[in-house]
Amino acid sequence: MNEQKNITEQISKVLDSYDIVPIETIPNIDLYMDQVTTFIESALSGCKRNKNDKILTKTMINNYAKAKIFPPPLKKKYTKNHIMLLIMIYHLKSILSISDISRLLKPVTEELTKNVQSPLLEMIYSDFVELQKQNQKNIAMVLENNYMQNTIVSPQYHKYENETIQNIIVVLQLVIQSNTEKRIAEKILDAHFSVKKTTSKS
């Protein structure tokens, strides 16, 4: 029971430190690159695994621009649209490759290229934030209702008395789940975001 409580506490800490950036907290003014990196470093500081980790660097932003994941800055300034895209890219890149992210976001960036006033990105970003909040609520509910036995902690966990071995089982389970969800996401990308489909409109 103590081991289960320890895992519950560890997961609760992750939920508490997970930074969600509501759209209304993103600056409405255009920013230079240093201001962009400073804002995102502060807004997503809770996502760092170690204090010295970098959330976003100038090199990363330049690489995303080269990969055409977002429209180029205007006169070296980045808009609210750029910041929303960069926040989503940060979360996506732990699961998807840069080329997959580019494919996923291409319909949005194409829309912004045609019409910089398009509300499409703000709509998607707002839903992105709501999905993050809902995910946190779902996990918190699991913890609160003591469903660990059937959800997060597998039956294999209870075979071992050694806490280190139990933690190995928990990490294996979480990685297997993450990999499965990653493969499903990749299958959807391959089926619905092929190069031909995203470049055929002219």
N, CA, C and O of each residue as an XYZ file, in Angstrom:
808
protein
N       0.831     -1.204      0.000
C       0.000      0.000      0.000
C       0.866      1.254      0.000
O       0.542      2.246     -0.653
N       1.997      1.196      0.759
C       2.905      2.333      0.804
C       3.514      2.617     -0.563
O       3.682      3.770     -0.958
N       3.847      1.526     -1.289
C       4.433      1.686     -2.610
C       3.452      2.385     -3.548
O       3.832      3.261     -4.325
N       2.178      1.980     -3.462
C       1.151      2.601     -4.300
C       1.012      4.083     -3.968
O       0.845      4.915     -4.860
N       1.083      4.406     -2.667
C       0.994      5.799     -2.228
C       2.173      6.603     -2.769
O       2.007      7.753     -3.173
N       3.359      6.004     -2.779
C       4.547      6.686     -3.295
C       4.385      7.045     -4.766
O       4.732      8.151     -5.182
N       3.853      6.099     -5.562
C       3.655      6.359     -6.988
C       2.605      7.448     -7.177
O       2.755      8.326     -8.027
N       1.531      7.383     -6.372
C       0.488      8.404     -6.437
C       1.077      9.788     -6.176
O       0.754     10.753     -6.868
N       1.940      9.871     -5.172
C       2.567     11.158     -4.835
C       3.480     11.642     -5.952
O       3.516     12.836     -6.249
N       4.219     10.724     -6.576
C       5.115     11.086     -7.681
C       4.322     11.643     -8.861
O       4.707     12.646     -9.463
N       3.211     10.982     -9.182
C       2.382     11.429    -10.310
C       1.741     12.774     -9.993
O       1.644     13.640    -10.862
N       1.299     12.951     -8.736
C       0.699     14.224     -8.327
C       1.692     15.370     -8.484
O       1.315     16.469     -8.890
N       2.959     15.118     -8.163
C       3.998     16.142     -8.317
C       4.169     16.528     -9.778
O       4.344     17.704    -10.098
N       4.118     15.541    -10.664
C       4.235     15.820    -12.102
C       3.065     16.694    -12.552
O       3.252     17.660    -13.292
N       1.862     16.350    -12.101
C       0.680     17.130    -12.473
C       0.772     18.563    -11.959
O       0.396     19.507    -12.654
N       1.272     18.717    -10.740
C       1.384     20.053    -10.144
C       2.402     20.926    -10.880
O       2.246     22.145    -10.953
N       3.444     20.294    -11.424
C       4.512     21.069    -12.068
C       4.278     21.266    -13.562
O       5.024     21.994    -14.218
N       3.246     20.620    -14.102
C       3.000     20.674    -15.542
C       2.392     22.030    -15.908
O       1.299     22.380    -15.462
N       3.119     22.775    -16.723
C       2.684     24.131    -17.067
C       1.793     24.153    -18.301
O       2.177     23.697    -19.378
N       0.599     24.691    -18.116
C      -0.321     24.929    -19.227
C      -0.328     26.437    -19.469
O      -0.430     27.220    -18.525
N      -0.219     26.841    -20.738
C      -0.138     28.269    -21.069
C      -1.432     28.700    -21.760
O      -1.569     28.528    -22.971
N      -2.383     29.259    -21.004
C      -3.639     29.722    -21.612
C      -3.364     30.808    -22.650
O      -2.398     31.562    -22.538
N      -4.218     30.872    -23.648
C      -4.010     31.803    -24.751
C      -3.978     33.249    -24.284
O      -3.264     34.073    -24.857
N      -4.753     33.565    -23.238
C      -4.813     34.956    -22.775
C      -3.530     35.401    -22.078
O      -3.341     36.596    -21.853
N      -2.641     34.461    -21.731
C      -1.373     34.826    -21.085
C      -0.248     35.056    -22.096
O       0.843     35.491    -21.730
N      -0.520     34.762    -23.364
C       0.490     34.959    -24.413
C       0.465     36.421    -24.862
O      -0.608     36.952    -25.149
N       1.619     37.078    -24.928
C       1.656     38.494    -25.312
C       0.998     38.754    -26.663
O       1.154     37.979    -27.607
N       0.270     39.844    -26.734
C      -0.387     40.236    -27.983
C       0.504     41.114    -28.858
O       0.139     41.471    -29.978
N       1.673     41.453    -28.331
C       2.597     42.282    -29.109
C       3.671     41.409    -29.735
O       3.973     40.323    -29.239
N       4.246     41.894    -30.830
C       5.321     41.154    -31.488
C       6.592     41.219    -30.645
O       6.890     42.243    -30.031
N       7.335     40.116    -30.623
C       8.524     40.020    -29.782
C       9.766     39.679    -30.607
O       9.686     38.998    -31.629
N      10.914     40.169    -30.135
C      12.178     39.734    -30.710
C      12.515     38.355    -30.151
O      11.936     37.916    -29.157
N      13.464     37.678    -30.807
C      13.759     36.294    -30.430
C      14.119     36.141    -28.956
O      13.644     35.215    -28.299
N      14.955     37.040    -28.428
C      15.337     36.941    -27.008
C      14.120     37.025    -26.094
O      14.059     36.353    -25.064
N      13.163     37.845    -26.474
C      11.942     37.988    -25.675
C      11.074     36.731    -25.771
O      10.421     36.334    -24.806
N      11.084     36.120    -26.947
C      10.331     34.872    -27.146
C      10.898     33.761    -26.268
O      10.159     33.088    -25.549
N      12.215     33.577    -26.333
C      12.833     32.506    -25.543
C      12.647     32.748    -24.044
O      12.415     31.807    -23.286
N      12.750     34.008    -23.618
C      12.556     34.341    -22.193
C      11.138     34.018    -21.756
O      10.936     33.430    -20.693
N      10.151     34.396    -22.566
C       8.752     34.136    -22.217
C       8.484     32.633    -22.115
O       7.886     32.170    -21.144
N       8.927     31.874    -23.119
C       8.631     30.436    -23.131
C       9.397     29.706    -22.033
O       8.865     28.779    -21.423
N      10.638     30.110    -21.774
C      11.401     29.512    -20.676
C      10.660     29.687    -19.346
O      10.627     28.776    -18.518
N      10.074     30.857    -19.156
C       9.338     31.127    -17.924
C       7.998     30.391    -17.903
O       7.625     29.790    -16.896
N       7.281     30.446    -19.022
C       5.942     29.848    -19.085
C       5.970     28.336    -18.934
O       5.040     27.753    -18.376
N       7.031     27.690    -19.427
C       7.104     26.227    -19.398
C       8.176     25.711    -18.439
O       8.638     24.577    -18.570
N       8.567     26.538    -17.482
C       9.655     26.155    -16.571
C       9.339     24.877    -15.795
O      10.242     24.106    -15.469
N       8.058     24.654    -15.501
C       7.670     23.464    -14.749
C       7.851     22.169    -15.527
O       7.827     21.084    -14.945
N       8.031     22.275    -16.838
C       8.218     21.086    -17.676
C       9.660     20.589    -17.669
O       9.955     19.511    -18.184
N      10.563     21.390    -17.077
C      11.973     20.995    -17.079
C      12.202     19.789    -16.177
O      11.652     19.696    -15.080
N      13.019     18.879    -16.665
C      13.397     17.733    -15.842
C      14.499     18.138    -14.862
O      14.497     17.743    -13.696
N      15.447     18.946    -15.375
C      16.525     19.487    -14.554
C      16.539     21.008    -14.677
O      16.128     21.560    -15.698
N      17.011     21.675    -13.639
C      16.989     23.137    -13.625
C      17.732     23.750    -14.804
O      17.324     24.790    -15.320
N      18.817     23.117    -15.233
C      19.649     23.689    -16.295
C      19.156     23.356    -17.704
O      19.736     23.812    -18.689
N      18.098     22.572    -17.798
C      17.555     22.242    -19.116
C      17.038     23.503    -19.804
O      16.558     24.434    -19.158
N      17.149     23.506    -21.138
C      16.620     24.616    -21.928
C      15.329     24.189    -22.606
O      15.285     23.160    -23.281
N      14.284     24.977    -22.426
C      13.012     24.697    -23.092
C      13.113     25.044    -24.567
O      12.652     24.296    -25.429
N      13.724     26.193    -24.845
C      13.781     26.700    -26.211
C      15.054     27.522    -26.392
O      15.409     28.320    -25.524
N      15.734     27.331    -27.503
C      16.930     28.109    -27.807
C      16.767     28.780    -29.172
O      15.877     28.435    -29.949
N      17.646     29.746    -29.445
C      17.630     30.419    -30.742
C      17.867     29.419    -31.874
O      17.249     29.505    -32.936
N      18.772     28.469    -31.629
C      19.067     27.449    -32.643
C      17.821     26.634    -32.964
O      17.540     26.353    -34.129
N      17.076     26.255    -31.929
C      15.843     25.487    -32.146
C      14.867     26.283    -33.006
O      14.302     25.756    -33.964
N      14.671     27.550    -32.659
C      13.732     28.387    -33.418
C      14.166     28.490    -34.876
O      13.345     28.386    -35.786
N      15.466     28.696    -35.088
C      15.981     28.785    -36.459
C      15.769     27.477    -37.221
O      15.444     27.487    -38.408
N      15.958     26.355    -36.528
C      15.745     25.052    -37.173
C      14.275     24.841    -37.532
O      13.966     24.280    -38.583
N      13.373     25.290    -36.666
C      11.944     25.164    -36.960
C      11.573     26.038    -38.157
O      10.747     25.659    -38.987
N      12.194     27.205    -38.228
C      11.931     28.096    -39.369
C      12.421     27.463    -40.670
O      11.747     27.529    -41.699
N      13.617     26.842    -40.608
C      14.169     26.178    -41.804
C      13.286     25.017    -42.231
O      13.122     24.751    -43.422
N      12.716     24.325    -41.238
C      11.831     23.190    -41.544
C      10.446     23.662    -41.979
O       9.580     22.855    -42.316
N      10.248     24.984    -41.967
C       8.979     25.608    -42.381
C       7.798     25.134    -41.543
O       6.691     24.938    -42.045
N       8.067     24.955    -40.238
C       6.989     24.571    -39.337
C       6.102     25.776    -39.026
O       4.929     25.615    -38.689
N       6.651     26.959    -39.136
C       5.840     28.162    -38.955
C       6.306     29.236    -39.935
O       7.424     29.165    -40.446
N       5.458     30.229    -40.201
C       5.816     31.301    -41.134
C       7.042     32.062    -40.622
O       7.229     32.169    -39.410
N       7.869     32.583    -41.505
C       9.062     33.325    -41.068
C       8.671     34.585    -40.298
O       7.611     35.161    -40.543
N       9.535     35.015    -39.361
C       9.234     36.248    -38.610
C       9.264     37.457    -39.541
O       9.951     37.449    -40.562
N       8.520     38.482    -39.182
C       8.486     39.711    -39.973
C       9.377     40.748    -39.303
O       9.131     41.158    -38.169
N      10.417     41.167    -40.023
C      11.389     42.135    -39.493
C      11.966     41.651    -38.160
O      12.110     42.423    -37.212
N      12.292     40.353    -38.110
C      12.907     39.717    -36.939
C      12.008     39.704    -35.706
O      12.485     39.499    -34.590
N      10.714     39.923    -35.905
C       9.778     39.880    -34.789
C       8.821     38.703    -34.931
O       8.410     38.332    -36.030
N       8.482     38.128    -33.772
C       7.620     36.958    -33.726
C       6.266     37.343    -33.135
O       6.179     38.078    -32.151
N       5.225     36.829    -33.761
C       3.864     37.177    -33.362
C       3.314     36.185    -32.334
O       3.961     35.199    -31.980
N       2.114     36.475    -31.874
C       1.403     35.557    -30.979
C       1.230     34.189    -31.642
O       1.292     33.159    -30.971
N       1.013     34.180    -32.954
C       0.886     32.918    -33.686
C       2.151     32.078    -33.568
O       2.080     30.866    -33.361
N       3.310     32.722    -33.699
C       4.580     32.004    -33.574
C       4.710     31.372    -32.190
O       5.136     30.225    -32.060
N       4.341     32.125    -31.166
C       4.488     31.625    -29.796
C       3.561     30.435    -29.546
O       3.965     29.456    -28.918
N       2.334     30.515    -30.027
C       1.409     29.375    -29.882
C       1.975     28.138    -30.570
O       1.940     27.038    -30.019
N       2.496     28.329    -31.777
C       3.084     27.210    -32.508
C       4.293     26.642    -31.762
O       4.443     25.424    -31.664
N       5.152     27.517    -31.238
C       6.349     27.057    -30.529
C       5.995     26.267    -29.277
O       6.666     25.288    -28.950
N       4.949     26.683    -28.577
C       4.523     25.945    -27.375
C       4.013     24.559    -27.766
O       4.336     23.572    -27.105
N       3.226     24.477    -28.825
C       2.734     23.170    -29.265
C       3.880     22.301    -29.777
O       3.914     21.098    -29.518
N       4.816     22.909    -30.500
C       5.974     22.162    -31.012
C       6.768     21.569    -29.851
O       7.213     20.423    -29.918
N       6.944     22.354    -28.784
C       7.690     21.861    -27.624
C       7.070     20.565    -27.097
O       7.788     19.608    -26.806
N       5.760     20.534    -26.975
C       5.085     19.339    -26.459
C       5.087     18.196    -27.480
O       5.186     17.027    -27.110
N       4.980     18.538    -28.744
C       4.934     17.507    -29.780
C       6.278     16.825    -30.002
O       6.329     15.634    -30.308
N       7.372     17.584    -29.849
C       8.679     17.051    -30.258
C       9.208     15.941    -29.349
O      10.149     15.237    -29.714
N       8.608     15.783    -28.169
C       9.028     14.664    -27.322
C       8.447     13.344    -27.830
O       8.877     12.268    -27.414
N       7.471     13.434    -28.729
C       6.820     12.239    -29.262
C       7.046     12.086    -30.773
O       7.307     10.988    -31.264
N       6.943     13.190    -31.488
C       7.014     13.146    -32.949
C       8.319     13.743    -33.470
O       8.934     14.588    -32.820
N       8.727     13.293    -34.647
C       9.898     13.870    -35.304
C       9.544     15.258    -35.849
O       8.370     15.595    -35.999
N      10.575     16.057    -36.141
C      10.336     17.389    -36.696
C       9.601     17.295    -38.028
O       8.737     18.122    -38.317
N       9.930     16.311    -38.828
C       9.245     16.159    -40.132
C       7.769     15.821    -39.932
O       6.920     16.299    -40.684
N       7.455     14.998    -38.921
C       6.056     14.674    -38.631
C       5.308     15.898    -38.103
O       4.150     16.127    -38.453
N       5.977     16.677    -37.264
C       5.349     17.904    -36.747
C       5.068     18.862    -37.899
O       4.017     19.502    -37.949
N       6.019     18.950    -38.820
C       5.836     19.819    -39.989
C       4.623     19.388    -40.804
O       3.839     20.224    -41.253
N       4.473     18.081    -40.993
C       3.322     17.555    -41.734
C       2.022     17.851    -41.008
O       1.023     18.231    -41.619
N       2.050     17.672    -39.697
C       0.848     17.875    -38.887
C       0.381     19.334    -38.927
O      -0.812     19.611    -39.055
N       1.326     20.248    -38.818
C       0.978     21.664    -38.716
C       0.897     22.380    -40.059
O       0.503     23.545    -40.119
N       1.265     21.696    -41.127
C       1.299     22.346    -42.443
C      -0.036     22.972    -42.850
O      -0.035     24.095    -43.356
N      -1.177     22.297    -42.654
C      -2.455     22.943    -43.020
C      -2.681     24.256    -42.271
O      -3.286     25.186    -42.804
N      -2.191     24.323    -41.036
C      -2.355     25.544    -40.242
C      -1.436     26.643    -40.752
O      -1.864     27.782    -40.935
N      -0.169     26.301    -40.984
C       0.784     27.310    -41.455
C       0.422     27.805    -42.853
O       0.626     28.976    -43.173
N      -0.115     26.913    -43.683
C      -0.560     27.336    -45.020
C      -1.717     28.325    -44.916
O      -1.785     29.300    -45.664
N      -2.619     28.059    -43.982
C      -3.750     28.961    -43.768
C      -3.259     30.334    -43.295
O      -3.760     31.365    -43.743
N      -2.277     30.339    -42.389
C      -1.742     31.603    -41.883
C      -0.981     32.368    -42.960
O      -0.979     33.599    -42.982
N      -0.335     31.620    -43.854
C       0.390     32.271    -44.949
C      -0.583     32.994    -45.877
O      -0.300     34.083    -46.377
N      -1.736     32.362    -46.092
C      -2.767     32.983    -46.950
C      -3.453     34.148    -46.248
O      -3.741     35.179    -46.856
N      -3.709     33.961    -44.950
C      -4.454     34.965    -44.199
C      -3.933     35.031    -42.773
O      -4.276     34.193    -41.939
N      -3.097     36.037    -42.495
C      -2.465     36.149    -41.179
C      -3.498     36.404    -40.078
O      -3.211     36.178    -38.903
N      -4.680     36.867    -40.441
C      -5.749     37.119    -39.471
C      -6.639     35.902    -39.228
O      -7.599     35.979    -38.462
N      -6.327     34.787    -39.871
C      -7.157     33.589    -39.721
C      -7.248     33.167    -38.252
O      -6.237     33.150    -37.551
N      -8.461     32.823    -37.781
C      -8.634     32.406    -36.382
C      -8.308     30.922    -36.156
O      -8.395     30.436    -35.029
N      -7.933     30.206    -37.220
C      -7.758     28.754    -37.128
C      -6.764     28.345    -36.044
O      -7.059     27.467    -35.233
N      -5.596     28.971    -36.024
C      -4.583     28.582    -35.043
C      -5.055     28.837    -33.617
O      -4.854     27.999    -32.738
N      -5.680     29.987    -33.382
C      -6.171     30.282    -32.029
C      -7.211     29.257    -31.591
O      -7.250     28.867    -30.424
N      -8.049     28.824    -32.519
C      -9.055     27.797    -32.204
C      -8.372     26.484    -31.822
O      -8.738     25.851    -30.832
N      -7.377     26.080    -32.616
C      -6.676     24.818    -32.352
C      -5.901     24.910    -31.043
O      -5.904     23.973    -30.244
N      -5.233     26.050    -30.829
C      -4.448     26.207    -29.598
C      -5.359     26.174    -28.366
O      -5.008     25.564    -27.356
N      -6.516     26.819    -28.442
C      -7.470     26.803    -27.323
C      -7.907     25.380    -27.015
O      -8.026     25.002    -25.850
N      -8.147     24.584    -28.065
C      -8.513     23.180    -27.862
C      -7.346     22.387    -27.277
O      -7.543     21.501    -26.446
N      -6.132     22.711    -27.716
C      -4.913     22.084    -27.200
C      -4.812     22.293    -25.684
O      -4.515     21.360    -24.938
N      -5.060     23.519    -25.247
C      -5.031     23.842    -23.808
C      -6.123     23.079    -23.060
O      -5.885     22.554    -21.972
N      -7.319     23.019    -23.644
C      -8.426     22.302    -23.002
C      -8.124     20.810    -22.897
O      -8.470     20.175    -21.901
N      -7.482     20.249    -23.920
C      -7.096     18.832    -23.881
C      -6.086     18.581    -22.764
O      -6.154     17.563    -22.075
N      -5.151     19.510    -22.589
C      -4.175     19.388    -21.500
C      -4.878     19.405    -20.144
O      -4.583     18.590    -19.270
N      -5.806     20.339    -19.981
C      -6.539     20.449    -18.715
C      -7.362     19.190    -18.451
O      -7.404     18.690    -17.327
N      -8.016     18.684    -19.498
C      -8.847     17.492    -19.341
C      -7.997     16.282    -18.986
O      -8.402     15.440    -18.185
N      -6.822     16.203    -19.586
C      -5.911     15.099    -19.289
C      -5.489     15.131    -17.822
O      -5.446     14.095    -17.158
N      -5.180     16.315    -17.327
C      -4.825     16.459    -15.912
C      -5.972     16.048    -15.000
O      -5.768     15.359    -14.001
N      -7.186     16.479    -15.353
C      -8.364     16.122    -14.550
C      -8.576     14.618    -14.534
O      -8.871     14.036    -13.490
N      -8.425     13.988    -15.698
C      -8.631     12.539    -15.795
C      -7.655     11.781    -14.901
O      -8.042     10.859    -14.184
N      -6.377     12.183    -14.952
C      -5.373     11.496    -14.140
C      -5.617     11.773    -12.661
O      -5.493     10.874    -11.829
N      -5.967     13.025    -12.330
C      -6.248     13.366    -10.926
C      -7.425     12.559    -10.403
O      -7.430     12.138     -9.247
N      -8.421     12.342    -11.255
C      -9.600     11.574    -10.857
C      -9.224     10.118    -10.591
O      -9.718      9.498     -9.649
N      -8.348      9.588    -11.429
C      -7.879      8.213    -11.232
C      -7.207      8.089     -9.870
O      -7.449      7.137     -9.128
N      -6.360      9.064     -9.554
C      -5.649      9.022     -8.274
C      -6.616      9.183     -7.102
O      -6.533      8.470     -6.103
N      -7.514     10.118     -7.248
C      -8.454     10.442     -6.170
C      -9.364      9.271     -5.839
O      -9.707      9.056     -4.676
N      -9.751      8.521     -6.850
C     -10.694      7.413     -6.638
C     -10.008      6.075     -6.409
O     -10.645      5.021     -6.406
N      -8.686      6.141     -6.215
C      -7.920      4.922     -5.906
C      -8.099      3.818     -6.950
O      -8.271      2.648     -6.608
N      -8.056      4.206     -8.221
C      -8.147      3.206     -9.290
C      -6.765      2.761     -9.764
O      -6.633      2.136    -10.816
N      -5.746      3.088     -8.986
C      -4.379      2.740     -9.376
C      -4.231      1.249     -9.661
O      -3.511      0.836    -10.571
N      -4.934      0.456     -8.859
C      -4.797     -0.993     -8.960
C      -5.075     -1.478    -10.382
O      -4.395     -2.376    -10.880
N      -6.068     -0.885    -11.029
C      -6.490     -1.380    -12.336
C      -6.014     -0.517    -13.503
O      -6.219     -0.886    -14.659
N      -5.395      0.603    -13.226
C      -5.041      1.510    -14.315
C      -3.547      1.759    -14.429
O      -2.918      1.332    -15.397
N      -2.970      2.452    -13.441
C      -1.568      2.830    -13.564
C      -0.641      1.716    -13.099
O       0.390      1.464    -13.722
N      -1.002      1.044    -12.003
C      -0.155     -0.031    -11.501
C      -0.638     -1.375    -12.031
O      -1.785     -1.767    -11.812
N       0.245     -2.072    -12.727
C      -0.123     -3.355    -13.327
C      -0.049     -4.480    -12.289
O       0.599     -4.332    -11.253
N      -0.716     -5.605    -12.572
C      -0.655     -6.747    -11.640
C       0.779     -7.228    -11.411
O       1.111     -7.697    -10.323
N       1.640     -7.109    -12.453
C       3.025     -7.559    -12.328
C       3.773     -6.824    -11.222
O       4.704     -7.354    -10.615
N       3.338     -5.587    -10.978
C       3.977     -4.737     -9.963
C       3.997     -5.408     -8.599
O       4.992     -5.328     -7.877
N       2.892     -6.074     -8.243
C       2.725     -6.613     -6.899
C       3.464     -7.940     -6.690
O       3.451     -8.487     -5.588
N       4.104     -8.456     -7.741
C       4.879     -9.690     -7.603
C       6.176     -9.440     -6.844
O       6.784    -10.366     -6.307
N       6.590     -8.178     -6.807
C       7.908     -7.874     -6.245
C       7.791     -7.072     -4.941
O       6.929     -6.204     -4.803
N       8.667     -7.381     -4.006
C       8.712     -6.635     -2.757
C       9.750     -5.520     -2.817
O       9.654     -4.528     -2.096
N      10.740     -5.696     -3.683
C      11.806     -4.703     -3.815
C      11.282     -3.463     -4.542
O      10.762     -3.557     -5.654
N      11.427     -2.294     -3.895
C      10.870     -1.055     -4.457
C      11.517     -0.682     -5.787
O      10.839     -0.170     -6.678
N      12.803     -0.928     -5.933
C      13.495     -0.612     -7.185
C      12.909     -1.413     -8.341
O      12.677     -0.878     -9.426
N      12.672     -2.701     -8.100
C      12.099     -3.560     -9.142
C      10.673     -3.126     -9.462
O      10.257     -3.144    -10.621
N       9.927     -2.736     -8.432
C       8.562     -2.242     -8.656
C       8.575     -0.998     -9.552
O       7.730     -0.854    -10.435
N       9.534     -0.111     -9.318
C       9.650      1.092    -10.135
C      10.035      0.769    -11.571
O       9.611      1.459    -12.499
N      10.838     -0.280    -11.759
C      11.174     -0.718    -13.117
C       9.898     -1.129    -13.845
O       9.697     -0.769    -15.005
N       9.033     -1.884    -13.161
C       7.776     -2.337    -13.764
C       6.891     -1.147    -14.132
O       6.298     -1.128    -15.211
N       6.799     -0.153    -13.240
C       5.970      1.026    -13.508
C       6.494      1.784    -14.725
O       5.718      2.177    -15.596
N       7.817      1.989    -14.785
C       8.406      2.704    -15.926
C       8.182      1.919    -17.220
O       7.848      2.502    -18.251
N       8.363      0.609    -17.168
C       8.116     -0.221    -18.362
C       6.680     -0.061    -18.844
O       6.423      0.096    -20.038
N       5.756     -0.104    -17.901
C       4.338      0.017    -18.263
C       4.041      1.363    -18.913
O       3.361      1.427    -19.937
N       4.556      2.445    -18.313
C       4.311      3.783    -18.850
C       4.939      3.966    -20.227
O       4.347      4.594    -21.105
N       6.145      3.413    -20.418
C       6.816      3.523    -21.720
C       6.071      2.730    -22.782
O       5.913      3.196    -23.910
N       5.611      1.530    -22.426
C       4.832      0.721    -23.372
C       3.575      1.467    -23.795
O       3.230      1.506    -24.976
N       2.893      2.058    -22.815
C       1.678      2.825    -23.113
C       2.000      4.022    -24.017
O       1.297      4.280    -24.995
N       3.069      4.743    -23.676
C       3.468      5.905    -24.482
C       3.830      5.502    -25.907
O       3.440      6.168    -26.866
N       4.578      4.408    -26.040
C       4.972      3.943    -27.369
C       3.773      3.530    -28.205
O       3.722      3.790    -29.407
N       2.807      2.883    -27.561
C       1.595      2.481    -28.283
C       0.840      3.697    -28.789
O       0.411      3.735    -29.942
N       0.680      4.689    -27.926
C      -0.027      5.909    -28.318
C       0.751      6.671    -29.390
O       0.156      7.262    -30.291
N       2.085      6.655    -29.290
C       2.919      7.300    -30.305
C       2.712      6.631    -31.669
O       2.573      7.311    -32.685
N       2.693      5.293    -31.682
C       2.514      4.578    -32.951
C       1.140      4.839    -33.560
O       0.999      4.934    -34.779
N       0.129      4.956    -32.700
C      -1.209      5.286    -33.208
C      -1.197      6.677    -33.837
O      -1.760      6.880    -34.912
N      -0.548      7.641    -33.161
C      -0.443      9.004    -33.701
C       0.276      8.995    -35.045
O      -0.136      9.690    -35.973
N       1.341      8.219    -35.154
C       2.100      8.131    -36.409
C       1.262      7.519    -37.523
O       1.344      7.954    -38.671
N       0.456      6.509    -37.191
C      -0.416      5.883    -38.196
C      -1.429      6.892    -38.731
O      -1.705      6.927    -39.931
N      -1.981      7.711    -37.835
C      -2.938      8.734    -38.271
C      -2.247      9.757    -39.163
O      -2.797     10.181    -40.180
N      -1.039     10.149    -38.773
C      -0.263     11.078    -39.602
C      -0.016     10.502    -40.990
O      -0.215     11.181    -41.997
N       0.417      9.251    -41.038
C       0.728      8.619    -42.326
C      -0.513      8.455    -43.200
O      -0.440      8.528    -44.427
N      -1.649      8.232    -42.550
C      -2.881      8.009    -43.314
C      -3.520      9.310    -43.793
O      -4.117      9.344    -44.869
N      -3.403     10.365    -43.016
C      -4.154     11.586    -43.319
C      -3.317     12.829    -43.574
O      -3.853     13.871    -43.950
N      -2.002     12.728    -43.372
C      -1.149     13.903    -43.570
C       0.032     13.584    -44.479
O       1.166     13.985    -44.219
N      -0.263     12.852    -45.555
C       0.802     12.531    -46.509
C       1.252     13.789    -47.208
O       0.539     14.792    -47.226
N       2.447     13.734    -47.787
C       2.997     14.897    -48.495
C       2.088     15.308    -49.633
O       1.841     16.496    -49.842
N       1.589     14.329    -50.369
C       0.712     14.647    -51.527
C      -0.535     15.373    -51.073
O      -0.950     16.351    -51.695
N      -1.143     14.895    -49.976
C      -2.406     15.486    -49.527
C      -2.229     16.924    -49.042
O      -3.111     17.760    -49.242
N      -1.085     17.217    -48.401
C      -0.906     18.540    -47.838
C      -0.360     19.538    -48.840
O      -0.357     20.741    -48.580
N       0.108     19.047    -49.996
C       0.678     19.962    -50.984
C      -0.153     20.032    -52.263
O       0.189     20.772    -53.186
N      -1.234     19.273    -52.321
C      -2.027     19.200    -53.543
C      -2.861     20.457    -53.787
O      -3.217     20.758    -54.926
N      -3.179     21.205    -52.696
C      -3.997     22.406    -52.867
C      -3.156     23.508    -53.498
O      -2.016     23.741    -53.097
N      -3.724     24.173    -54.478
C      -2.984     25.263    -55.123
C      -3.957     26.366    -55.531
O      -3.541     27.379    -56.093
